Amino acid sequence: MSEKVIIKEVAARDGLQAQPQHLTVEQRIALLAALADAGVPELEIGSFVSPKAVPQMAGTDEIAANLPVADLAYSALVPNMKGYELAVRAGIRSHAIALAATEEMNQNNIRKSLEDTFVMGEEILDRAATEGVAIHAYLAVAFECPYEGAVSEALVLDQVARLMAHKPARLVIADTIGAANPAAVQSMMQKLVDRYGPELLGCHFHDTRAMGLANVYAALLAGVRQFDASAGGLGGCPFAPGAKGNVATEDVAMLCESIGYTTDLNMPKLLDAVALLSEMIGAPQGGRAHTWLSKQCA
Amino acid sequence: MSEKVIIKEVAARDGLQAQPQHLTVEQRIALLAALADAGVPELEIGSFVSPKAVPQMAGTDEIAANLPVADLAYSALVPNMKGYELAVRAGIRSHAIALAATEEMNQNNIRKSLEDTFVMGEEILDRAATEGVAIHAYLAVAFECPYEGAVSEALVLDQVARLMAHKPARLVIADTIGAANPAAVQSMMQKLVDRYGPELLGCHFHDTRAMGLANVYAALLAGVRQFDASAGGLGGCPFAPGAKGNVATEDVAMLCESIGYTTDLNMPKLLDAVALLSEMIGAPQGGRAHTWLSKQCA
């Protein structure tokens, strides 16, 4: 039996929230259905954030009430305790919270200090533990911050230790701006896997510099077996053609399968979901290997 | 001092030979001048092959007589002993020879048996040794053959041993069709580096499946420090948009520099060479990270 790699599909949240085109709730449910049909084991459905701040995510509660299939690990991003409560009320029992590793990123992104952000995260983690809600805690800008530059590995290791004390279901190291390199990824993830084991860890890469697959390979070498990815690589800035968003689900699946892991993804159906996404967005989506994969599945 | 990675720039040979547009000798000299100006330490100028078979490479002798700068490691591909003699007559003292690892690839590509190809290669290597000509011996389709499928690592290791006995200046493992995966690359290159040391080895990757940079990272982990690459990723099939050719010089340089190696390449000048190439070819060229690199160098 080959070892399994779990891909958490985030196009419907991290991908769509960056698009100028706002998909309807019906479109987003259709997209989730297509992704579920392609066999993704974990599926982020949206975020419980203010629709004024992120109109692309409005109606995530409606989506939660109309999930395409029953037996799938659905999750949603919650920005704070209010979002946590809204998500729970909507029936979502697996949440993502994001804490940036630097002071400036927290200040600029959510107008909170780093310390306040971590205290909020700990409160959510502690409450979730008592209520049986699983939390994936994301450490954002864990390699480089757009305001502060390079982020030290030692700082990240300390922050992870602080969060691990509050028992997240998963701690995800996030290269939010796509600035990580594979040597830094391998070094950090090896230390984390050695300390906490692979079950508690995940990686979230953006493919801005085309090093996404090299970073996934580096993380695999370090023992990481859980990765976020976005169908079609959705999430890039729509005003910079060629600037990719999240590492593409189809690219990650191809890489993992090529070196002997199983992902349980159905590639032709995944490419169908990418085609649906392209149609909805009104612009061609697709990972780095889109041409090759399309030919294979034709 | 950081460790050095040597990039052998092959756009003017492996890239151009696949293009339907035939550049003039003057254009090719201008391209080589732009690449030399960008600081590439090794530069393949063309091939001494029949102009009937590969008209794109006609006039490589004229190019050899008009090289842009003196102190650069120029080389040319020679398909056989006649090509070897033509290259020597043209003043080129560093040649590439390519031997496919499978029977079918040799039969289909050059209508010779695998054994005849290897005997020819050994004759060229032996003669070059007596005449002070450096040979880079390429083992083509070293991971997968378009006719025979997966190529066994044991077979390649044996073939490398056979060729090493004839003292090539470098033995280059070539993923001719872009089918390698990083785990296979790391496994094979680790064994070869352990046996022969990094100075005698190189890797040549195509980026068909977008795993080019992951493969470069895997080879770097194994100790490889010499890579072929092609400015702009030139070399893909011109009829399949998005199908990349050789791994792009700018992508490889970016990866290497990001993890602390030096390449001595000047990125803005390299992107100028890619722009010149785009203009000559009449279609935009560029590696996977083109958008990001262009913004960095703007």
Interface residues (C-beta under 8 A of the other chain):
Chain A: N181 P182 A183 A184 T208 R209 A210 M211 L213 A214 V216 Y217 A218 L221 A240 P241 G242 A243 D251 M254 L255 S258 I259 G260 G286 G287 R288 A289 H290 T291 W292 K295
Chain B: N181 P182 A183 A184 T208 R209 A210 M211 L213 A214 V216 Y217 A218 L221 A240 P241 G242 A243 D251 M254 L255 S258 I259 G260 G286 G287 R288 A289 H290 T291 W292 K295
